[in-house]
């Protein structure tokens, strides 16, 4: 094939675009953090998952150790069935407990896992039963109003003295 | 005196339909003649040089300024919510998902599409295309196909450059100028941008836009009236139609890619 001075410039152009792709993939996207190794799956049942979404983080002591894989509704127990994928390198006792927490006041929700004391560790397919539901703001406000109303119904000390 | 008759409507609809059919046939030929482009890589290379390298300056400078503006505007808005550390994510997502492919395609239509239309329109006006046919050289194979595939190759490359320069421009405003924390800027960006669903879709979008813009430009040039006025009209139509097609397709692609 005949050489041309355009070869050099087109080559430079393509290399520049390839450099841009590498920069975008490594510096602005999560290529380095992508986890191609699969972990083990465990399921858990929650009474109320609040605003938990698939792909939410599973954290222990603040460190991300897995992801929420899927959320389904179980119409036998009327509970939410959450499938978690935990990183292979972390093992947890069988009686570990799960809690749905919120990062910050209005941040997104994640699952916190607290290690139990069992000698055996969780394996794939296990079902975790010790779970704590998400805190639903409306219920909190409802409880607060209810307790306020109870207080208001009772005659206060000042009233009794009259 | 009636100002339209049913037969006029019929004629208009029929000629429009015929135009659409002709366009579809040309598109199919260009796609099917991909092997012809592979057989003559020199022709494609020269066109990539003409369409890509010469558009690089305008793409890079525009990307830089779009990145600057996005970072400034994003900062002012996010400041109200006290979450300026999310600026990196906002910047990268809006660049990769929407602004990068769309603005690069609009600039490409203005910078490279018009020159394609004018070149081919003038070839038709100067009867060069007819002369080639007389010599049993297929003008679609020899003239249109290398330009078409060169445009399809150049568009994603230009979009990648636009995105990268835009991110660097946004960083330049956010971190050294405004004084945000550089570590939070990059880590928020990496946390929010997915390689496949964001960067990958950005590339897919730009490939689709490459097909769209290059094809519209070639079609307008090929179907231009062989007069100076016809060529000027075809060039205008290239910009109008390519821009509208890119914006409309962007909506469709976004709805397909990012809906849950």
Interface residues (C-beta under 8 A of the other chain):
Chain A: X1 X2 X4 X6 X7 X9 X10 X12 X13 X14 X16 X17 X19 X20 X21 X23 X24 X25 X27 X28 X29 X30 X31 X32 X33 X34
Chain B: X41 X42 X45 X46 X48 X49 X52 X53 X56 X88 X92 X96 X156 X157 X158 X160 X161 X163 X164 X165 X167 X186 X189 X190 X191 X193 X194 X195 X198 X199
